[in-house]
Amino acid sequence: HVQLVESGGGLVQPGGSLRLSCTTSRTNYLTCISWFRQAPGNEREGVAVIRTGEGRTYYAASVEGRFTISQDKTKSTVYLQMNSLKPEDSGVYYCAARIACGDLWAVVPPPRTRDYNYWGQGTQVTVS
């Protein structure tokens, strides 16, 4: 049984920081972990990916340079450090997982919601 549990959301002022956590089960089985976000009235958007085998990452243009995705394998946890937050970063942030996202050491592809089988419950981030 696969479980993804997010935490760390909250209310922050523009320019502030938050760190989201996603704790996963069956980490050996799931080698591709992503963060998506969804604002009211908008489609769900993939913002960052990490391939857990070698740690290679992908970032959406809207967050590159401000967000950092990382992992702690000893804790089966993936983090999303969000700095210089803007009001447009507000939304529900979801952790998602899939078995693989491309070959080891290849470029990590942009995340698409339809490719992910496993989702967390989401955590609210409000920048205001």
N, C-alpha and C positions, 0 to 999 in steps of 0.2 A: 504494500500500500504506500503510494507516494504522497508525501505531505510537504507543502511549502508554507511557511509561516513568516509573514512580514511584521516588522515593528519599526518604530522610530519616527513615524510621521508626527506632524503637529503644526502649530502656528508660528510663523517666523516673520520678522520684518524684512523688507527688501534689502538686499546686500548681506543678509545673514546666511547661516549654514545649518544643515541638518545631515544626519547620517542614518540611512535606512539599512535594516538588516533583513536578510532572508535566510532562514534556517531550513535546510532540506533533509529529507530522508532519502536513502538509497542513492547516495552521491556517486558511488562507483558506476551506477547505471545511467545517470544523467550527467552528461559532460558539457552541456551548453545551458547556461543560466542567463536570463535577460531580465531587464527592468523595462516595463511599459508604464505609460501614464495615460489617464483619460480625464479630460475636463468636461463639464456639463455641455452637452450638445455637440461634442467633438468625437471623432473616431479615436480608438485606442492607438497610441503612438509608441513605437519602440524607441527607447532612448540609449540603452547601453547593453552590451553583451560581453560575457566572458566565457571563453572555452577553457574549461577547468583543467584539462590535461596539461597544457603548457602556459596557460594564463594569458593568451592573446585576447585582445579586446577590440570592440567596435563602439563608436559613439556617433549619435546623430549630430548633425551640424549645429542644431539648436542648443546643444549642451556641451559640445567639445570645448575643452579648456576650463570648464567650470565644474563638471561632474567627473568623478573617478569611480570605476567599478573595480572591486578587488575581492579576494577570497581568503578565508582561513580554513584550510582543509582539516585542521585538527578539530575545528568546531562545526564543520559541515555548514559553513555560513558564507554567504556572499553579501558584500556591502555596497552601498551606493552613497559615496560622499558627495554632497551637493553644496557647493560654495557659490557666493555671489548670486544668490537666488533673486529671481524676478517675479513679479505678479503672474506673468504668463507661465511660470513653472507650476502653478497651483493645479491640483487635481488629485485623483486617486491613483496611487502608484501600486503596480502589481509586479510581483515576482513571477516568472514563468520559466519552465524547464522543458528541455527536449533531449532526446538521446544523444544527438550529435548535431553540429552545425559546421559541416565541411571537414576536410582532412586536417589532421594535426599539422600545425605550422603553416597552413594556408591562410589566406586573408579571410577574416571572419565576415560572413555576409550580414547585411542589415536584417534585423529581426522583423518577421511578419507574424501577425497574430495567428493566422491559420496554420502555421508550422508547429505551434506549441500545444502539447497535450496536457500539460500540468500547470495549474495556476494557483496562486495564493488568494487569500480573501481580500487583499488590498489594504492600503493604509493611506489616510488622507494627509495631504500636504497643502497648507494654505500659506501663501506669501502675501501679506497685507500690512 
